Amino acid sequence: MANTNPFEALGNPTRRALFEMLREGPRSVSELADALPVSQPAVSQHLQVLRDARLVRVEKRGQQRIYSIDREGLAELRSYVESVWDGVLGAFERAATESSLKEDHDE
């Protein structure tokens, strides 16, 4: 199994559309393909990339494959984004404090 970067996986507009549809609830490949202007084999390939990125999971029900959001993989992505955001906020706070101290010193 490949380890695809979730940001790269979501960088493709078709995969983003698939991901957004799955946010509304589990769907079969045929349901997803019917909603997009791409073939069912292409949808399956895009879903495989999303699976490799741990953004979606699949469950076999009879002859159908039902896709849904992979909550664990999404939680990992969210944790990463939050850590980046915390770093950005920390840098902003330090810059604001330094600027304020400089203004106080210049007065």
Secondary structure, 3 states (H helix, E strand, C coil): CCCCCHHHHHCCHHHHHHHHHHHCCCEEHHHHHHCCCCCHHHHHHHHHHHHHCCCEEEEEECCEEEEEECHHHHHHHHHHHHHHHHHHHHHHHHHHHHHHHHHHHHC
